[in-house]
């Protein structure tokens, strides 16, 4: 079955969040179901169109907007039920102190509210701990008791079929932390209640270990970060902020007043054109360094996680590979200007309204000359939807960026097939080791020369080969590179004695 047919079937059976959450969690698999098909469809634009066709984005933004403007929820959150779906929306009007050292300081994250996180990493030697933005965590911690009481009350109601946690700006980072806590709590009580996190213009939250831990837990599909073409906020933490603290404080105040009310923005200290240019140049330079993996400077502390929905006036595309996300962030911002990347942070309502009115056949009509290859056709649609089609300098890098994502994410089924081939080669080696072990057990204890004969040296080499194979399997499992049902199938095989 091709990916287009799979998407159509998902759309027909999708009543609301539950099927869609499953869809996003298997997005990488769907993208690569036809990996051996030379005419595979490039699906980033198709996946975005599927999301746009659901009520998730409009409802999430409506609640975010209300949370931003409601004085009762200022700096807090609000809860609303829509049918059997419960929405929890966090206000973006939350001041992060730019002059505070914790503005860019990472702190360890092992648990939230007594609920341990990332159980897959427990009892393992991990070189770098999971860490998140210190001030974002402080904001969430200050709200946690109230959040916990309301969410646990929601879980007690049997008519709750799914939960959507959303937030704009800094509220998006708070929503992500809330989602992690809820996913961990539901995991601890063996609940399968679907949870989805949708953020708008959220800043980066954690380090590379944080991103990898979410992927290992297979929670990446529970997060959808909506990022507009020019918005500087989701890209801000790629740059060292300390030299830009005065500009940053003015910018945050301007955004917060603007979110609360169009009238309030007049009260904010205006950010000068010079300050906008300096901030824009700094972020763009460090973003470019991030795309080239120049981490030797030690300044690239934060990494993306989950799925990113890049939106523009022309459409949207959905990306999940972290390296591709960073490259697309850079390419899109490079076509921006210092003035519009500030205002773009406040225009998510406009983007959502435009996207909701767009249909896939309208996007298809943009292609005057449709390529013969379905993959190239999909690639052209993705470039059109990103808003880069008229930016000649960015078109070729953007196409290569999307192509590289395909190369970096080989088919899970293909990886499993290669493992089966490798294991078939190792079966005789395992048999030799088993035979040698049995032979040793049958011998007398007088084995003083053991380990010196050619046969014994060969057995040791085979043992090392077998150990390397299984070390590689464990490494791929921890990196979430194997098929979703790999562990289940492996357990069945072992239980059958095969």
C-alpha positions in Angstrom: 0.0 0.0 0.0 1.4 3.4 -0.9 1.6 6.3 1.6 -1.2 8.3 -0.2 -3.6 5.4 0.2 -2.6 5.0 3.8 -3.3 8.7 4.5 -6.7 8.5 2.9 -7.6 5.5 5.0 -6.5 7.3 8.2 -8.5 10.4 7.2 -11.6 8.3 6.6 -11.4 6.6 10.0 -10.1 9.5 12.0 -12.9 10.8 14.2 -10.6 13.2 16.2 -7.5 12.9 18.3 -7.1 9.1 18.9 -6.6 8.1 15.3 -4.6 11.2 14.5 -2.3 10.7 17.5 -1.6 7.2 16.2 -1.0 8.7 12.8 1.7 11.1 14.0 3.3 8.4 16.2 3.7 6.2 13.1 4.6 9.1 10.8 8.1 8.0 10.2 6.9 4.5 9.3 4.3 5.9 6.9 6.9 8.1 5.2 9.0 5.0 4.5 6.5 2.3 3.8 7.4 2.6 0.1 11.2 3.0 0.7 12.0 0.4 -2.0 9.7 2.1 -4.5 11.7 4.3 -6.8 8.7 6.7 -7.2 7.9 7.1 -3.5 5.9 10.2 -2.7 7.7 12.9 -0.7 5.2 13.2 2.1 6.1 16.3 4.3 3.4 18.5 2.6 0.9 15.6 2.5 1.3 15.0 6.2 0.8 18.7 6.9 -2.3 18.8 4.8 -3.7 15.9 6.8 -3.2 17.7 10.0 -4.7 20.9 8.7 -7.9 19.0 7.7 -8.5 18.1 11.4 -10.0 20.5 14.0 -6.9 20.3 16.1 -5.1 23.4 15.0 -8.1 25.8 15.0 -9.4 24.6 18.4 -5.9 24.7 19.9 -5.2 28.2 18.7 -8.6 29.4 19.9 -7.9 28.3 23.4 -4.3 29.7 23.3 -5.6 33.0 22.2 -8.2 33.0 25.0 -5.5 32.1 27.6 -3.3 34.9 26.4 -6.0 37.6 26.6 -8.0 36.4 29.6 -6.9 38.3 32.8 -8.2 35.4 34.9 -5.7 33.1 33.2 -2.8 35.6 32.8 0.4 33.7 33.2 -1.5 30.6 33.9 -3.7 28.1 32.0 -7.3 27.3 31.2 -9.2 24.0 30.6 -12.1 23.5 28.2 -14.0 20.4 27.0 -14.9 20.1 23.4 -17.1 16.9 23.1 -15.0 14.1 24.5 -11.8 15.9 24.0 -10.3 18.0 26.8 -8.1 21.0 25.9 -5.5 22.4 28.4 -4.2 25.8 27.1 -1.2 27.6 28.6 -0.9 31.4 28.4 2.1 32.7 26.5 2.1 35.8 28.8 4.7 34.5 31.2 7.8 36.5 31.8 11.1 34.8 31.5 13.7 37.0 33.1 16.2 37.7 30.4 18.7 39.1 32.9 18.4 36.0 35.1 21.3 33.5 34.6 18.7 30.7 34.3 17.5 32.3 31.0 19.8 30.0 29.1 20.8 27.6 31.9 20.0 23.9 31.5 19.0 21.9 34.6 18.6 18.1 35.1 15.1 16.6 34.5 14.6 13.2 36.1 11.1 13.5 37.4 8.1 15.9 37.7 5.8 15.9 40.7 7.3 12.7 42.0 6.7 10.9 38.7 9.9 9.5 37.2 10.5 10.4 33.5 12.2 8.4 30.7 12.1 5.0 32.3 13.9 3.5 29.3 17.0 5.4 30.4 16.9 4.0 34.0 19.6 1.6 35.1 21.8 2.5 32.2 25.1 4.3 32.0 24.2 7.5 30.2 27.0 9.9 29.3 24.9 13.1 29.2 21.9 13.6 31.4 18.5 14.9 30.3 18.4 18.6 30.8 15.9 21.4 30.2 15.7 25.2 30.3 15.9 26.2 33.9 13.5 29.1 33.8 10.9 27.2 31.8 10.9 24.5 34.4 10.5 27.0 37.2 7.4 28.4 35.5 5.9 25.0 35.1 6.8 24.0 38.7 5.0 27.1 40.0 1.8 26.0 38.3 2.2 22.2 38.9 -0.1 21.7 41.9 -3.0 23.5 40.2 -2.3 21.6 36.9 -2.1 18.3 38.7 -5.4 18.8 40.5 -7.3 19.7 37.4 -5.8 17.1 35.1 -6.3 14.2 37.6 -9.9 15.4 38.0 -10.2 15.1 34.2 -8.8 11.6 34.2 -11.5 10.5 36.7 -14.2 11.3 34.2 -14.9 8.3 32.0 -16.3 10.4 29.1 -12.8 11.9 28.5 -11.5 10.1 25.4 -8.4 12.3 24.7 -6.4 15.3 26.0 -4.8 18.1 23.9 -2.3 20.2 25.7 -1.4 23.4 23.9 0.3 26.8 24.4 1.7 29.8 22.5 5.2 31.2 22.9 6.6 30.4 26.4 3.2 28.7 27.1 4.3 26.2 24.5 7.3 25.1 26.5 5.1 24.9 29.6 2.6 22.7 27.6 5.5 20.4 26.5 6.6 19.9 30.2 3.0 19.2 31.2 2.6 16.7 28.4 5.8 14.9 29.5 4.5 14.7 33.1 1.1 13.4 31.9 2.6 10.8 29.5 4.8 9.5 32.3 1.9 9.4 34.8 -0.3 7.5 32.3 2.5 5.1 31.7 2.9 4.5 35.4 -0.8 3.6 35.7 -0.9 1.6 32.4 -3.4 4.0 30.8 -3.7 4.2 27.0 -5.5 7.6 27.0 -4.4 9.5 23.9 -2.4 12.7 24.6 -1.4 15.3 22.1 0.7 18.5 22.6 0.4 21.3 20.0 2.5 24.4 20.5 2.7 27.7 18.5 6.0 29.5 18.3 7.4 27.7 21.3 11.1 28.2 22.3 13.4 25.3 22.4 13.3 23.4 25.7 16.0 20.8 26.2 19.4 19.4 25.2 20.2 16.6 22.8 19.8 13.9 25.5 16.3 15.3 26.1 15.4 15.0 22.4 16.8 11.5 22.2 15.0 10.4 25.4 11.7 11.4 24.0 12.4 9.5 20.8 13.4 6.4 22.8 10.2 6.5 24.7 8.4 6.8 21.3 6.7 10.0 22.5 7.9 12.1 19.5 4.5 11.5 17.8 2.7 13.1 20.7 4.3 16.5 20.0 3.5 18.9 17.1 5.3 22.3 17.2 3.8 24.8 14.8 6.5 27.3 13.7 5.9 30.1 11.3 8.3 30.9 8.4 9.9 33.9 10.0 9.2 33.7 13.8 12.5 34.2 15.7 11.2 32.8 19.0 11.6 29.1 18.2 15.1 29.8 17.0 16.2 32.2 19.7 18.0 29.8 22.0 20.5 28.7 19.3 22.3 32.0 20.1 24.0 33.0 23.3 21.6 35.5 24.8 23.7 37.2 27.5 25.1 39.9 25.2 21.6 40.6 23.9 19.8 40.8 27.3 18.5 44.4 27.1 17.1 43.8 23.6 15.6 40.5 24.7 13.9 42.0 27.7 12.3 44.7 25.5 11.2 42.1 23.0 9.6 39.7 25.5 7.7 42.7 27.1 6.5 43.8 23.6 5.3 40.3 22.8 3.5 39.8 26.1 1.7 43.1 25.9 0.8 42.4 22.3 -0.6 39.0 23.2 -2.7 40.3 26.0 -4.3 43.1 24.0 -3.5 45.2 20.8 -4.0 48.3 23.1 -1.4 47.1 25.6 1.3 46.8 23.0 1.4 50.6 22.9 2.6 50.6 26.5 5.6 48.4 25.8 9.0 49.7 25.2 9.5 49.6 21.4 12.4 47.5 20.0 14.4 49.8 17.7 15.3 48.7 14.2 19.0 48.6 15.2 18.2 46.2 18.1 16.0 44.0 15.8 18.9 43.8 13.3 21.4 42.8 15.9 19.2 40.1 17.4 18.3 38.8 13.9 22.0 38.6 12.8 23.1 36.8 16.0 20.4 34.1 15.8 20.9 33.6 12.0 24.7 33.2 12.5 24.3 30.6 15.2 21.6 28.8 13.3 23.9 28.5 10.4 26.6 27.1 12.7 24.1 24.5 14.0 23.3 23.3 10.5 27.0 22.6 10.0 27.3 20.8 13.4 29.8 23.4 14.7 29.2 22.4 18.3 32.8 22.9 19.3 32.0 26.4 20.4 29.8 25.0 23.1 27.0 27.5 22.4 24.5 25.0 20.8 22.8 23.7 23.9 19.3 23.2 22.8 17.9 20.7 20.3 14.4 20.2 18.7 12.2 17.2 19.5 8.9 15.8 18.2 7.3 16.9 14.9 7.6 20.4 13.4 4.9 21.9 11.3 6.4 24.8 9.4 3.7 27.2 8.2 3.7 30.0 5.7 1.1 32.0 3.6 1.5 29.3 0.9 0.9 26.2 3.1 2.7 24.0 5.5 5.1 21.0 5.7 5.7 18.5 8.5 9.2 17.4 9.5 10.4 15.1 12.2 14.1 14.6 11.7 16.0 16.9 14.2 18.8 17.7 11.7 16.3 18.5 9.0 14.3 20.7 11.4 17.4 22.8 12.2 18.3 23.2 8.5 14.7 24.2 7.6 14.7 26.7 10.5 17.8 28.3 9.1 16.7 28.3 5.4 13.3 29.9 6.3 14.8 32.5 8.6 17.4 33.4 6.0 14.7 34.6 3.7 13.2 36.8 6.4 14.0 40.3 7.7 14.7 41.8 11.1 11.2 43.4 11.3 9.0 40.6 10.1 10.6 37.9 12.3 9.4 39.9 15.4 5.8 40.4 14.2 5.5 36.8 12.9 5.5 35.5 16.4 2.1 37.2 16.8 0.5 36.0 13.6 -0.3 32.3 14.3 -4.0 33.0 14.3 -3.7 34.3 10.7 -1.7 31.3 9.6 -4.2 28.9 11.2 -7.1 30.6 9.5 -5.4 30.5 6.1 -4.4 26.9 6.5 -7.8 25.8 7.5 -9.2 27.1 4.2 -6.6 25.4 2.0 -7.2 22.0 0.4 -4.7 19.6 -1.2 -6.1 20.1 -4.7 -5.6 23.8 -4.4 -1.9 23.2 -3.7 -1.7 20.8 -6.6 -3.0 23.6 -8.9 0.2 25.6 -8.1 2.3 23.1 -10.1 2.2 24.2 -13.7 4.7 21.5 -14.8 4.1 18.3 -12.7 7.3 16.1 -12.6 7.0 12.6 -13.8 8.3 11.2 -10.5 5.8 11.2 -7.7 8.6 11.8 -5.2 9.8 14.9 -7.2 6.2 16.1 -7.4 5.8 15.8 -3.6 9.1 17.6 -3.2 7.9 20.5 -5.4 4.7 20.7 -3.3 6.7 20.8 -0.1 8.8 23.7 -1.5 5.7 25.6 -2.6 4.1 25.1 0.8 7.2 26.3 2.7 7.0 29.6 0.9 10.5 29.2 -0.6 9.5 28.7 -4.2 10.3 32.3 -5.1 13.5 32.4 -3.2 16.0 31.1 -5.8 18.9 30.9 -3.3 17.0 28.8 -0.9 15.1 26.4 -3.2 18.1 24.0 -4.0 19.3 23.8 -0.3 15.7 23.2 0.8 15.2 20.3 -1.6 18.5 18.8 -0.6 17.5 19.2 3.1 14.3 17.2 2.5 16.1 14.6 0.4 18.8 14.2 3.1 16.1 13.5 5.7 14.9 10.6 3.5 18.5 9.3 3.3 19.1 9.7 7.0 16.0 7.7 7.9 16.3 4.3 6.3 13.2 2.1 6.3 12.7 0.4 9.6 11.6 -2.7 7.7 14.9 -2.5 5.7 16.9 -2.3 8.9 15.1 -5.4 10.3 15.8 -7.3 7.0 19.5 -6.5 7.2 19.6 -7.7 10.8 18.0 -11.0 9.8 20.7 -11.4 7.1 23.4 -10.7 9.6 21.9 -13.0 12.2 21.7 -15.8 9.6 25.5 -15.5 9.2 26.0 -15.6 12.9 23.8 -18.7 13.6 26.7 -21.1 12.8 29.0 -19.0 15.0 26.4 -19.3 17.9 26.2 -23.1 17.3 30.0 -23.3 17.6 30.0 -21.4 20.8 27.3 -23.6 22.3 29.1 -26.8 21.2 32.3 -25.5 22.8 30.5 -24.6 26.0 29.0 -28.1 26.2 32.4 -29.7 25.4 34.1 -27.7 28.2 31.4 -28.8 30.7 32.1 -32.4 29.8 35.9 -32.1 30.4 37.8 -32.6 33.6 38.6 -29.5 35.6 42.2 -29.7 34.5 42.0 -27.1 31.8 45.2 -25.2 32.5 45.9 -24.6 28.8 42.4 -23.3 28.0 42.5 -20.2 25.7 45.8 -21.1 24.0 44.7 -23.5 21.3 43.6 -22.4 17.8 40.1 -23.7 18.4 39.7 -21.8 21.6 41.1 -18.6 20.0 38.5 -19.0 17.2 35.7 -19.4 19.7 36.8 -16.2 21.4 36.8 -14.3 18.1 33.3 -15.6 17.4 32.1 -14.6 20.8 33.3 -11.1 20.2 31.5 -11.0 16.8 28.3 -12.1 18.4 28.6 -9.6 21.2 29.2 -6.8 18.7 26.0 -7.8 16.8 23.8 -7.6 19.9 25.4 -4.4 21.1 24.5 -2.9 17.7 20.9 -4.2 18.1 20.6 -2.7 21.5 22.0 0.6 20.3 19.5 0.8 17.4 16.7 -0.1 19.8 17.6 2.8 22.1 17.8 5.2 19.2 14.3 4.1 18.0 15.6 2.9 14.7 13.9 -0.6 14.8 10.3 -1.5 13.8 7.7 -0.6 16.4 6.8 -4.2 17.0 10.4 -5.4 17.2 10.4 -6.2 20.9 7.1 -8.0 20.8 8.2 -10.2 17.9 11.5 -10.9 19.6 9.7 -12.0 22.7 7.5 -14.3 20.7 10.5 -15.9 19.0 12.3 -16.3 22.3 9.2 -17.9 24.0 9.0 -20.4 21.1 12.6 -21.3 21.7 13.7 -20.2 18.2 
